[in-house]
Amino acid sequence: MATDTKPIADRYRIFAHFEAKGRSAAYEALAGFFADSELCLHYVSQFPSDKQQPNLVFAALRKIAGVPDSQAAAEAALATHGGEIAKLVLARRTQTNEPARCAALFMALSKLTETDDRPIALIELGASAGLCLLPDFYRYRLNGTEHRPQKAAREAPLMSCDVTGKPAFNIGLTIGWRCGQDIHPIDIADASQRDWLETLIWPGQDHRLARLQSAMQETQNHNFDIEASDAVDGLEALIDKAPPDMNVVVYHGAVMNYLPQARVEEFVTKIRALPVHWISQEDPHLFADFTDGQNNKIQPADMLGRFALALDSQLLAHTHPHGDDVVWLAGD
């Protein structure tokens, strides 16, 4: 039976139009080459669905053969290096660990501290190398104005973000304990693993590469655990490790789209029953029952190519997947 490659072609066209366009000309073009090539599409179809994502396939291709500049070159690269590329695709994960998402995370944490000023115990699911566990150690340039949390050094990594609306931003918030979880944690001290994180940065995005390198350097100055476990099955055990006198917050960003929908639903049921706050920054299609401040369900069609930032199932903002901007919707 012939493989139906249309869903893969659609996935790559969506990536080209809504994610790569205006951000990486090389990847926008490459996604178009793949979407128009039956050879490329059949190549991608050999992988499990969670390994078919453009970010992962393109990073592996780029690592082995560079970035093709035509459909013919893409097909030739797969014909020549397909085995090596496939091996890398199956061995690696995206685990992009974009530290600029911390601007939106910091806003959500600040919103939380308006009603509870206890120190925060921050748990990140899908933490990769843990770069997003340090939102209080980064500086933020919001609409051109710098904001520096009390723990951030004067030369701390700088995250720039355009902001629409008036989000909370409490530079005095305290994160007293932090811990991560990942199926395959990234060891930030391992040069080959740092190199893979750098390979995941899209061509032409030198600012993201510099930001990643700065955040990786900062992360090596801190000690916290990243457990190798399952985000759903290991959730309670992870929460049990948090200090009991702290405000426990579970965060995840760009993680749930890697799980089957049934597992996402299992996770949602589980976390809502636990005595924690829950911050998510994910594809809005994943959480159909999230609401805004007026109890209206969110409309994923209005946020194509965006993430929904939510606190305890309430929409706070929609955000750029790489942290470039935040549109705050939660009111003053």
C-alpha positions in Angstrom: 0.0 0.0 0.0 1.3 3.4 -1.0 2.2 5.8 1.9 -0.1 8.8 2.1 2.4 11.7 2.3 -0.1 14.5 2.1 -0.2 15.1 5.9 3.6 15.3 5.9 3.6 17.8 3.0 0.9 19.9 4.8 3.1 19.8 8.0 6.1 21.1 6.1 4.1 23.8 4.3 2.7 25.0 7.6 6.2 25.1 9.0 7.4 27.1 6.0 4.5 29.6 6.1 3.8 30.1 9.8 7.1 29.3 11.5 10.1 29.8 9.2 8.8 32.6 7.0 10.5 35.9 8.0 12.7 34.0 10.5 14.9 31.7 8.4 14.9 32.1 4.6 17.0 28.9 4.3 14.5 26.8 6.3 11.5 28.4 4.6 12.8 27.4 1.3 13.9 23.9 2.5 10.5 23.2 3.9 9.0 24.1 0.5 11.5 21.8 -1.3 10.5 18.9 1.0 6.7 19.6 0.6 7.0 19.5 -3.2 9.2 16.4 -3.4 7.7 12.9 -3.2 11.2 11.5 -2.7 11.7 13.8 0.4 8.3 13.1 1.7 8.7 9.3 1.4 12.0 9.7 3.2 10.4 11.5 6.1 7.5 9.0 6.2 9.9 6.3 7.4 10.2 8.0 10.8 7.6 7.8 13.7 5.4 10.9 13.7 7.3 12.6 16.5 10.5 12.3 14.5 9.0 13.8 11.3 9.1 17.3 12.5 11.0 19.7 10.2 13.2 21.1 13.1 14.6 17.7 13.8 15.0 16.4 10.2 16.5 19.7 9.0 19.0 19.8 11.9 20.2 16.3 11.2 20.4 17.1 7.5 22.3 20.3 8.2 24.7 18.5 10.5 25.5 15.8 8.0 25.2 17.5 4.6 24.7 21.2 5.1 21.5 23.1 4.0 20.5 22.3 0.4 19.6 25.3 -1.7 17.3 23.5 -4.2 14.9 20.6 -4.4 17.3 18.7 -6.5 20.1 19.3 -3.9 17.8 18.2 -1.1 17.0 15.0 -2.9 20.6 14.4 -3.7 21.6 14.9 -0.1 19.1 12.3 1.1 20.2 9.9 -1.6 23.8 10.2 -0.6 23.6 10.6 3.1 20.1 9.3 4.0 21.4 6.5 6.2 23.6 8.8 8.3 20.8 11.5 8.6 18.2 8.9 9.6 20.5 7.5 12.3 20.9 11.0 13.7 17.1 11.7 13.5 16.4 8.6 15.5 19.1 9.2 18.0 18.4 12.8 18.7 15.5 15.0 19.8 14.8 18.7 19.1 15.1 19.8 22.8 15.6 23.3 21.5 15.5 24.8 25.0 14.9 28.4 23.8 15.8 30.6 26.8 14.0 33.6 25.3 10.7 31.9 26.3 11.7 32.9 29.9 10.3 36.4 29.3 6.8 35.0 29.0 7.5 32.6 31.9 8.7 35.4 34.1 5.5 37.4 33.4 3.4 34.4 34.3 5.3 33.8 37.5 5.0 37.5 38.3 1.2 37.3 37.8 1.2 34.4 40.3 3.1 36.4 42.9 0.4 39.0 43.0 -1.7 36.7 45.2 1.0 34.5 46.8 4.4 35.9 47.7 6.0 32.6 49.0 9.2 31.5 47.3 8.6 29.5 44.2 9.6 25.9 43.7 9.9 25.7 39.9 9.6 22.4 38.1 10.1 22.3 34.4 8.9 19.3 32.3 10.9 18.6 29.1 13.7 20.7 30.6 16.4 19.6 28.1 19.6 21.3 29.5 17.7 23.4 32.0 18.1 26.8 30.4 14.5 27.8 31.1 14.9 27.0 34.8 16.7 30.2 35.3 14.3 33.0 34.5 15.4 35.0 37.5 19.0 35.0 36.4 18.4 36.6 33.0 18.0 40.2 32.0 15.0 41.3 29.9 14.7 44.0 27.3 11.0 44.7 26.9 10.1 47.2 24.2 13.6 48.6 24.5 13.7 49.0 28.3 15.8 46.7 30.4 14.4 44.9 33.4 16.8 43.0 35.7 15.6 40.6 38.3 17.3 40.9 41.6 19.4 37.7 41.1 20.6 38.6 37.6 24.1 40.0 37.2 24.7 43.2 35.2 26.1 41.1 32.4 23.6 38.3 32.6 22.2 36.9 29.3 19.8 39.3 27.8 16.4 38.3 26.4 14.8 40.8 24.1 11.0 40.7 23.7 8.4 43.0 22.2 5.3 43.3 24.4 1.8 44.3 23.7 -0.4 45.0 26.7 0.6 45.4 30.4 1.9 42.1 31.8 3.0 41.7 35.4 6.8 41.8 35.9 8.0 41.4 39.4 11.8 41.7 39.5 11.8 40.8 43.1 10.1 37.4 42.8 12.0 34.6 44.5 12.7 31.1 43.1 13.9 29.2 46.1 14.2 25.7 44.5 14.2 24.4 40.9 14.3 21.0 39.3 13.8 19.7 35.8 12.6 16.5 34.1 13.3 15.1 30.6 13.2 11.8 29.0 16.8 12.4 27.8 18.4 15.3 29.8 21.1 17.3 28.0 24.4 17.4 29.9 25.4 21.0 29.5 29.0 20.1 30.4 29.2 17.8 27.3 30.6 19.6 24.3 28.9 17.3 21.8 25.5 17.9 23.4 26.0 21.6 23.5 27.0 21.4 19.8 23.6 19.6 19.1 21.7 22.4 20.8 23.6 24.9 18.6 22.8 22.9 15.5 19.1 23.2 16.3 19.3 27.0 15.9 18.0 27.8 12.4 20.3 29.2 9.7 20.4 33.0 9.6 19.5 33.3 13.3 22.8 34.5 14.7 21.1 36.4 17.5 19.4 33.2 18.7 22.8 31.3 18.6 24.5 34.0 20.6 21.6 34.0 23.1 21.8 30.2 23.4 25.5 30.2 24.0 25.2 32.9 26.6 22.5 31.0 28.4 24.4 27.8 28.3 27.4 29.5 29.9 25.1 30.9 32.6 23.6 27.5 33.3 27.0 26.0 33.9 27.2 28.3 37.0 24.2 26.7 38.7 23.5 23.3 40.3 20.0 21.8 39.9 18.8 18.3 39.1 17.2 17.3 35.8 15.7 13.9 36.3 15.5 11.3 33.5 11.8 10.3 33.7 8.4 10.5 32.1 6.5 13.8 32.3 3.2 12.1 33.0 4.1 9.0 35.0 6.8 10.7 37.1 4.8 13.9 37.9 3.8 13.2 41.5 7.2 11.9 42.5 8.8 15.1 41.1 6.4 17.3 42.9 6.9 15.5 46.2 10.6 16.5 46.1 9.7 20.2 46.3 10.1 22.0 49.6 6.6 21.9 51.3 6.7 25.5 52.4 7.1 26.8 48.8 4.7 27.7 46.1 5.1 24.8 43.7 4.8 25.7 40.0 5.0 23.2 37.2 6.0 24.7 33.8 6.4 23.3 30.3 7.0 24.9 27.0 6.8 23.3 23.5 6.7 19.8 25.1 3.1 18.5 24.9 3.0 18.3 21.1 5.5 15.4 21.4 3.0 13.3 23.3 0.0 11.4 22.0 -3.3 13.3 22.6 -4.4 10.6 25.1 -1.3 11.2 27.2 -1.8 15.0 27.1 -5.3 14.5 28.4 -4.0 12.1 31.1 -1.5 14.7 32.1 -4.1 17.5 32.2 -6.4 15.4 34.4 -3.5 14.6 36.7 -2.0 18.0 37.2 -5.4 19.6 37.8 -5.9 17.3 40.8 -2.5 18.2 42.3 -1.8 21.0 44.8 0.4 23.0 42.4 0.1 25.9 40.0 0.5 25.1 36.3 2.1 27.3 33.7 2.0 26.1 30.1 3.4 27.7 26.9 2.2 25.4 24.1 0.4 25.0 20.8 -3.1 26.2 21.6 -4.7 23.3 19.8 -3.6 21.0 22.6 -5.8 22.5 25.3 -9.3 23.0 23.9 -10.9 23.9 27.2 -8.6 26.7 28.3 -10.4 30.0 28.7 -9.6 33.6 28.8 -10.4 36.0 31.6 -14.1 36.3 30.5 -14.5 32.5 30.5 -14.4 32.3 26.8 -12.7 29.3 25.3 -9.5 30.1 23.4 -9.7 30.0 19.6 -6.6 28.1 18.2 -7.4 29.3 14.6 -6.6 32.9 15.8 -3.1 31.8 17.0 -1.6 29.9 14.1 2.1 29.8 14.5 1.8 31.1 18.1 1.9 29.5 21.6 -0.7 30.0 24.2 0.7 31.1 27.6 -1.7 29.9 30.4 -1.7 29.9 34.2 -4.0 27.2 35.8 -5.8 26.8 32.5 -6.5 30.5 32.0 -5.0 32.2 29.0 -2.6 35.0 29.8 -1.1 35.7 26.4 -0.1 34.4 23.1 3.6 34.3 22.4 6.1 33.8 19.6 7.5 30.3 19.7 11.1 31.6 20.0 10.2 34.3 22.6 10.4 37.3 20.3 7.2 38.8 21.4 4.3 38.5 23.9 0.7 39.7 23.4 -0.6 40.0 26.9 -4.4 39.4 27.2 -4.9 39.1 30.9 -5.6 42.7 31.6 -3.7 45.2 33.7 
